[in-house]
Amino acid sequence: MAGHRWSQRVTQRSDALDLQRGVFTWDDPVRIARSLQRSAEASVRRKSSPRASAMSMLNFYINRAGRNLPAERRTVLQQAKRELARLFDNGA
């Protein structure tokens, strides 16, 4: 099935961001947020602001996982979204 794992390819080889390997599997929401922030700020290929690009990638991962995303993983990723917003709002 050719297009079966297209969303996995997006998170592994995004045109906009170079993500650290396994970033969405980490247990520390602060670490996830900082990694996404660094990736977005370092990217020269993104088409929107670093904040929008980082948040978009995180939302993409959460949405594509859908019901298959365990509750504890969803909680960590939702915490990472709040932390990411905080990092960009504070300019940290």
N, C-alpha and C positions, 0 to 999 in steps of 0.2 A: 504494500500500500504506500504509494509515493508520498502523499501529503500527510501521512498519519501523525508525524511528530513535528509539524512545522513550528508549533509554539515553543518546543524545546530548542529548536535551532535558533529561534529569535533570541531567547535568553542566553544562549551560548555564544552566538555570533551576531550580536546586534550591530546594525549599521551605525547607530547613534552612540552607543556606549561600549567600552571595553570593561566588562564586569570581571571581578575576581571570581575564580573558580569556586563554586559551591556557596556563593554569597547568600542565597535564599535558604540554605539549609542550616545556617548558623543559629545558635540559641540566644545570642545576645543582640537585642534590637538596636542598641547603640552602635555596636560594631557594624551591623548591616547598614544602618543609616549613614555612618561615616564613610563606609566603602562606596556606597551609591553616590554620595556627595562628591567624593574624590574623583570617581569615574566620570561624573557629569561635568565637573569643572575642568577636567583634563581633556575632555573630548573636543575635537575640532570638527567633528562630523555631525554633531547634533543640530537640529533645525529650530529648537526653541531654547528657552532659558535653562540653565543647569538645574534649577529647582523643578521645572516642569518635566524635563527629561528624566530626572531621577525618580520623581513621583510616578510618572507614566510607566516606567519600567517595573516598579514595584506593584502598581495597580494591575498591570498586564499579567504579571506572574500570579497574583492572588485571583484575578478573574478567570484566567485560563485553568487554574487548578479546580475551581468551582467546588462542588460537593466532595471531591476527592481529597481536599485539603483538610487534614485533621484539625480539630478545634484548637489544640494547643499550638500548632504551627500557625494557624490563622491569627491567634492571639499575639504571638511573637511578631508576625509581619504587620499587624495593625499597630502594635507598639512602635515598630520601626517607622511606620508612616508618620506617627505623631513626633517621633524623635527627628526625623528628616525635616519636617516642617519647622521644628524648633531650631535646628541647626541653621537652616537658611534664613529664618526670621532674625536670629541673633547674629548672623554673619560669622558664626564660629567655623 
